[in-house]
Amino acid sequence: MTVGDELRALRLRSGRSQAEVAAAAGLPAPVLSAYERNRRQPGADIAVRIAAALGYRLTFSRVPDPAVQARRLVEVLTLAEALPYRPRPLGRARW
């Protein structure tokens, strides 16, 4: 689903018109319509205002950089390979 599809679905689920949501978010109704039809993309601040007008709260979380994560994984695996291998004796079977 696109951002516009999500906005429209949330608005319809709330049972409010575009004009009501636009007024509550401080936007002109044609702008909200353009967002819902994917003709424009709202910035983060506008998306937060629209979500708040619909009774939702948006939260943003930081996504780690895949290249940094890959380097860290290589470092951990390199360190793990450097550890001495000491096999433990197997326990006796209990019959």
Secondary structure, 3 states (H helix, E strand, C coil): CCHHHHHHHHHHHHCCCHHHHHHHHCCCHHHHHHHHCCCCCCCHHHHHHHHHHCCCCCCCCCCCCHHHHHHHHHHHHHHHHHCCCCCCCCCCCCC
